[in-house]
Structures are given as structure tokens and as C-alpha cells.
Amino acid sequence: MVLKVLDALGPQHGYGIARRIKQVSEQVLQLNEGTVYTSLLRLQQRKWISAEWGASENNRKAKYYSITKSGRKQLARETENWERIAGVIGRLLKLEGRE
Amino acid sequence: MIHYLRALWSRLRGLFGDRRADRELDEEIETHLRLLTERYLRQGMTEVDAASVARRQFGNITLLQEASREMRGIKFIETVIQDLRYGAQMLIKTPGFTLTVILTLAIGIGANTAIFSVVNAILLRPLPYRDADRLLVVSESWPARSLSNIGVDPDTFADWQERNHVFADMAAFANGEEALTEDGEPEKVASQSVTPNLFALLGTGAALGRSFTPDDIKSGQPRVVLISHSLWHRRFNGDPSVIGRKLKVTLAVPEEAIIVGVMPAGFQWGVTIGKPVDLWTPFMGLHALTKGHSVWQGRYLTAVARLKPGVSIAQAQAEMTAIAAWVANHYPSYHAELSATVTPLRERLYGDLRPALAMLFGAVAFVLLIACANVANLLLARAAMRSREIALRSALGASRLRIMRQLLTESLLLTVLGASAGLLLANWGADLIVSLSPPYLFNLESVRISAPALIFTLAVSLVTSFFIGLAPAYESSRLNLNEFLKESGRGVADSRRRRRLRGLFVIGEIALALALLVGAGLLVNSFAHLQVVDPGFNPQNLLTMEVSRNWQHSERQRIGFFKQSVERLQALPGVSAAGATSALPLTGSAGGVRFFIEGRPKPSPGQDMLTRVIVTDANYFRTMQIPLRHGRLYTEQEATESRGLVLINEAMARRYFPNEDPIGKQVTIQSRPPNRNPPVEIIGMVGDVKLGALAEPAEPTVYWPHSELALPGMTLVMRTSGDPLNMSAAAREAIHAIDPKQPITETSTMESWLAKSMIRAHFNMVLLTVFAVVALILASIGIYGVMAYAVAQRTQEIGIRMALGAQARDVLRIVIREGMTLALAGIVIGLLVAFSLTRWMETLLFGVRPTDPLTFTVIAAALALVALIACWIPARRATKVDPLQALRHD
């Protein structure tokens, strides 16, 4: 999800990512915004995103995260994976519905 | 995959660059919160509300910090380091506790490592020959009399060699002695006569020069000899030019042999315990005689064989049984009822040590278990005292696993310290074991704390730390926080379960200690029985000296030499009597000689009557103080001149002349080639003497005057008025006055022979007793500790009781009853354990049965007494409780 956001919006800081996820998920996902940082750290460790310091809207120091090349690859892989699973589940559900 | 490595790398970096990352995260959080707050401000909230909503929306900041810290570093290593540091601090803060635990563990682990090193050296380490697992010792056996390891005669060996299809090769050897009289001090050395293929079969070559070839036994070839590395250094200063030099060896016949090689340092071969061999000669007896399987050839060879690849031991046994049956069929007079057995080399070498080692290993395992129980108990008690700390930690959010791990880390730390101390102890203990052990039992250098022993210690330590840490850790982690906080810290009550757990540990300790003590008690009892066994002579103040002439001297010369020696020794001041014998008591005994009684039908083949034959002079019986029971002894003149007389012992009379007077009976003893054994007359009967082990019954024996069988080698014995060893120099001089080139070996005392014959029993007894005493001490510390702790815990209760009028006697009774309940439960269980285990010790015992009721009772009572004392001390302390102070306490 984080990767998708970064892929779509370009470099963002943690606050921005958290807000974006909230918007997209239309308040379905009520997560503590802090948890986004744990994910960011994990993604960073796997070199799927990179970070650099910049200034935020309110002129504070903020870390801007952006997606890397290997991050994009991973995103593609996961999207495909997800779509396949979603497709299967979708078909399964339809099948059950017909019974 | 690759991204896991990347993550690992950045985590590793995180382990060190911690601070900066922390600060960065803080800044990010700060920014995030600020942005959120501003957003809510824009929505019209007050500053305070906005900040708190923002914080709520963000979630737990501390948790996030923790989580990211964990992700950055390698959590496991980090906590371990933290736990170790904390654990070390805790241990340093309580030095008394720490020292007790480390010492207890050191004893447990040290004893185990020491015994393991010995077991490793004897039972586990590969024997120093190529593929030693494929080597078998083959010997004749007599199933009807359950005799095995008889040895084999050369003709039968040749048949075995020819007829078998299961062995890649088969060699034979015989132990002997040679005298070296040239190049320095006359010396008698152990030698081995070996078939030339023996060394190739073992996979050992000469270190210098060559080993034997089949040509070496061809007639007309010069005699050759191989020498040991140690003889090479001792007599030839390690000079390489020794190869090709002539060596004069003198025992059977003086001969010159060419030294063709030096064997590697430390090389020894044999299947019995004896003096290290210094000289190897090729065995010439094979194929030299016309095959006849004759009676008088003697089964003096030991056969060793290497299994062909793919052949099992069972197959080899089947083949050898068949071949033995063929031999028995073709030569019934000498082989009827005989079979052949194959024994793996290691089994033959160390098989009889196994029960003792198994027992000792079991004993040290028990000691370790007791040590573990003790330490676990101490840790449990400490965990109870640390309840408050642990409750606080879990209140602050430490997970149960985290607390358990902390406690396990502490126990690991303790074990590692204990194991290090234990290794020192083991090193010293292994030396002690070696010094107590029978000589030549194993190579002294071979029992060292080796790599396998270290690995063993490590494994034992890990298991130990797990055992000792598990119970307290589990108990602590179960701590119910609510209940604990409700207790409001008033003298934290010990949970009932924990008390029960400690009680169980004490019961277990006492049971194990009792089993060990019973085992030790049985061995002590056996040893005591062994010491009061009458050897059949008076061993005090006897000096013994082995002197070997050679066959080159005529019979008259040999007899004369020993007669003269005895006379000279008798003349020495301080010597009250002297004599000579071909075989000393207690030094092991030669095999039997067949005989039959004149006037009775000859025994059918396989039903032979056997007796041992010992040659003595006339003074021997008086010197040894062997009593004459009946008839008369031979006179001085008869002993040096006449033939046709013989003495028998009581065992012989009992077995072969029951309800008969043996005096005057004629017997034919087949000690010489057939038809050269005229009947001899029994003139007297002497008391039984133990020739081999004290524990074994005396064997039928005949005594022959030296004139009957003029053996060249005899042992001189003399009874002295003071310490026999003080006389040894004078005695040697007396012999050398007759012949300055005469080698004298084995100067010793009869008392030291006696001690040597008991060394195994002594070894087992001392070690098991040491372990049992250690176990007793540990177990009594254990019960003392538990009772002292219980008293400390119940100070208030006792105070109240006393305030309400309880007498000191009542308090004493309460405490002692509690402790003794545990002790008695342990004793009952221990008796059952001992009862089921001691039967395995049967072969190690003498004169006591494995279930000796006296030993069991005495040990149980003694242990109960010790337990009572261990309870009584804390109980006394309980009675000293001042009620007022107890109530005010805490």
C-alpha cells in the first residue's frame, strides 16, 4: 500500500503517506498513523524505498520517502499476485453464489 | 532472498549506529504530530485538544520507538547482551549465592567431564590400529566349562589360517621375555614373538628400518628383531645406525639377532595388561613342526584376524565354529569339546572394565542431577525473593517470554562459570583417577581433557542450564500480577506450587544420594570382605625378586644356582628365611596341566582333570608360612636331587580325592612330552594359596621340587625383620656375587603384590565413595537450604504461634516434621531405586549380595540422621524467633 502511494504520488513524508492511505481506504482502515513508520522502516531495510531529508509544508525538517527501482519491481510482483488471488477468490465466491 | 540479507546488514549496522537513528525517528514523529495538530487547529480546535487528538490518532509513541529499535538492531543479540549484563550485575550483587551455585555446578560438571575423559579414552576413542573395528581376536573356547580366551596351539592356528574364508588375514603372537646382557646394565624386557604378517595386519610399519617379511622365518636366514622406540632411546640413545647392528638376546638360548627396525613411538600391541613390549621377534614355530596337534605343544598363541570387507562378525563366528568342529573331529584327543570364539578387539581389551565404568558414569550423572536440583532450588528461592522485581518488570510491559529468557540467560551464565571451574576440577580429577587406576590399564597420556571431552562438557552445561533455569523461569513467568499487587508487598508469600516443586527437588536429591550411598556401601563392604580373605600365606615383610637363568645352563647348574642364591640370602642379616618358587601367589596363574590318577580309568577326552603346577625349593613353604596340613614336605636334599615326589594343596584333595587319603597315591602329571611323565607319589598336603584373584577360590595345585622340573626362571622370596625394600640392595648384591651378569627384575614386596591384586576393587570403591560423599553433602545442603528458607518465610507465622503460647518444642517439631517428611519420602524412593540398580553391580561385588539388607538399612539410617541434622539447624533458629520482632518485621 505504501509502495503504491509512493508510486502514484512521488516522494512523500510519513504524514502525507498516512493521510493518503486514510483517504484512499475511505476510512475503512482505522490504523494508528504511527504504524506507518514501522512499515517505512521495513521497506527501507529491504531497499524498496529510499529516504532523504527535506522541508515540510510547515517548514519543518521532514524525511521524504520515494520508491526505488527494486521497489517498483516488488510492487508489480505483489500487484500481480494480489490480482491473481483476488481473481481466484472472486471466481470462487461467484461459484458459491450460483449453488 | 537478497532482501533478507540486505535487511540483516542494515540491522547489523543498526546495532551500532543506534543513537542517530533514534533521533531521526523522534524528529519524524515530531513533524508528523505537528502537522496533525495544525490540521485540527485549522478545523477550529483549541491548541490543547488538537495536540491530544493528534497524539491519540498517532498511537503509542513509545511502542513505535521500541518496535523500530527492535527492527533496526538484531533484537535477539541485543537482548542477550542486555540480559547478560544484567545477569552479571545480579550475580555480583549476591556473591555468596553465586559462589555456592558455581561450586556446586563445578563439582557436578567436573566429575562428569573427568569420568567422561576416562570413558572416552577407553571405550570411545578409536584404537591405534588401522580400521580397528574390523579386528577380531580368535581363541579356542571350552563351552562345557564356559571357558573362553584359551589361546591356540600353532598347528590349530595353521588350520584356522588355511581353512577360513572370512578373514582378509590372520596373525598370531605370544608374549615372552628376553634378557639383554650386553651394552649396559643387564635387563629383562617384555618381548613378543609374532607371525611376520602381524604388523601389516594392524596397519603399522616400522618407524626406522623395516618390519618383518615372510622370508624372516625361512630356515637358514639370520635371526632378526624389531625394537621399541623406548628401548631404542633407552639403550641406544636413539642412534639411527642401530639398524643392522647385532643384538645379543639371552633367555631361552643366547642368540644374536640383527636389529632390522625400530617401531614407532608409543606402538604397543597385545590383548592383556602387562609390561610394555620392547622387543619383537618373528615367530618360528609355525610350519616348523610336523603337524600332529600334539598334547604338549601348548596353546600359547593368541590369534588376531582382520575381517574381509562385507563379512559380519556373526558370519566369522559361524565359520570359526565350523572349522573348530572339523579340528575337534580330526584330533579329538586334544580338541574334543573345544570350539572357537571371535571377539572384537575392543571388547577383548576393555570388556571387563565396562561394568565398572558404566557404574561410575551412572554415579557422576547422579551427582550432576543432584547438583542441578540443588541449584534449581536456590534459583527458585531467589526467584521468590525477586518476585517484586519481576512483577514490576511485567507491569512495565515486559512479556512473559522476555522474563523467562532473562532468567534462563542468568542460569546459562551461572552454568558457563560453573563449567569453567568444573573443567579445572576435571583436569585435576582425571589425574587423580589415573593415579588410582591399575597400572598399564590405559596410557597415562591418553587420559587428557581432549576435544571430545570439551564438547561433552559444553553439551552437559547447556542441558544443565536448561534444567536449572527452567523451573524457576517457568514459575516466575506464571506470576499473577493482580494477585501479587493485592498482596501489597507484605512478605511475599511463597506460592504453594513453588513450595511443592522445591519439596520434589529435595526428595529427588535424597533419593539419588541414597542410591549412590548404597552402591558405595556395597563396594566398601566388598572391599572389606576382600581384605579379610586369607591368601593362604603371611604377606608381611616379604621381599620378592625375579631371577631368570637361561636354558643353556645345565639342569644341575640351574638348580645349583638357585640353591646357592637361597643360601646366600638366608645368610644376610635381617633375613629370617628365604626360598624360591616358579610362580608367586596373587600374580595371576598359568593355565592348568592335565593329569590322571594311577589305578583309576583314564578320563575320556574332554573330561580332563586339570591342576596347576608350581615348582619350589624346600624352604619356600616355611618362608611364606604356608601351613602343612597332612603328610610331610620335601627335604632340602629331595628338592635338589630326587624325582618322583609331589605335594598337593587342599583344593586338589577336595576335588579329586574326596573321602580318601591322598597321601601315598600315585599321579601322572603331563607336563612333558608324552611317555616322559613317570608317575609321582603324593607325600604331603599343604594349605590353599590364592594364585590369582583373592575373590576367586583356590585352584587345585601341585608343588614339585625344583629337581623335578628345573625351570631356569624362579622368583626368590625372603622374609625380613624390617621393611623388606631396605633389604633389596643387599639381596641384589648377593645374587650378583654369584653371577654379575644376572638380570634381576620385579623386585617388590608381597604386600604390594597384594595391593595390586586389589587395585581394581580399590579403584571402584574409592571413586564411588567420593561421588557418594559429594552427593550426600550436596543433598544435605539441599534439604538444609529448603528448610532454612521455609523458616525464614514463616518467621511471622512462627512469631504468631509463639505469641499465642506455642513452646519452642512445638516449633521445633513443626519444622522438623516438614523436613523429615521430605527426607523420608526421598529415602523410600531412593531405596527402591537402589534396589533396582544395584543388581547391575553384581560382577563388581565380593562377599555381599547386591541387595545386602545390612548395607541398605545402615545407609538409610545414616542418611536419615544427616537429614535430621540438616533440618534441626534451621528448626533451632526458628525457636529463637522473637515474637515481637517477627510481628513488627516488614
Boltz contact constraints between the chains, C-beta under 6 A:
constraints:
  - contact:
      token1: [A, 14]
      token2: [B, 28]
      max_distance: 6.0
  - contact:
      token1: [A, 14]
      token2: [B, 32]
      max_distance: 6.0
  - contact:
      token1: [A, 15]
      token2: [B, 32]
      max_distance: 6.0
  - contact:
      token1: [A, 15]
      token2: [B, 35]
      max_distance: 6.0
  - contact:
      token1: [A, 32]
      token2: [B, 59]
      max_distance: 6.0
  - contact:
      token1: [A, 33]
      token2: [B, 57]
      max_distance: 6.0
  - contact:
      token1: [A, 33]
      token2: [B, 58]
      max_distance: 6.0
  - contact:
      token1: [A, 34]
      token2: [B, 58]
      max_distance: 6.0
  - contact:
      token1: [A, 34]
      token2: [B, 59]
      max_distance: 6.0
  - contact:
      token1: [A, 34]
      token2: [B, 64]
      max_distance: 6.0
  - contact:
      token1: [A, 38]
      token2: [B, 67]
      max_distance: 6.0
  - contact:
      token1: [A, 41]
      token2: [B, 68]
      max_distance: 6.0
  - contact:
      token1: [A, 41]
      token2: [B, 71]
      max_distance: 6.0
  - contact:
      token1: [A, 45]
      token2: [B, 7]
      max_distance: 6.0
  - contact:
      token1: [A, 45]
      token2: [B, 10]
      max_distance: 6.0
  - contact:
      token1: [A, 46]
      token2: [B, 3]
      max_distance: 6.0
  - contact:
      token1: [A, 46]
      token2: [B, 6]
      max_distance: 6.0
  - contact:
      token1: [A, 46]
      token2: [B, 7]
      max_distance: 6.0
  - contact:
      token1: [A, 47]
      token2: [B, 6]
      max_distance: 6.0
  - contact:
      token1: [A, 56]
      token2: [B, 31]
      max_distance: 6.0
  - contact:
      token1: [A, 60]
      token2: [B, 31]
      max_distance: 6.0
  - contact:
      token1: [A, 61]
      token2: [B, 27]
      max_distance: 6.0
  - contact:
      token1: [A, 62]
      token2: [B, 31]
      max_distance: 6.0
  - contact:
      token1: [A, 63]
      token2: [B, 28]
      max_distance: 6.0
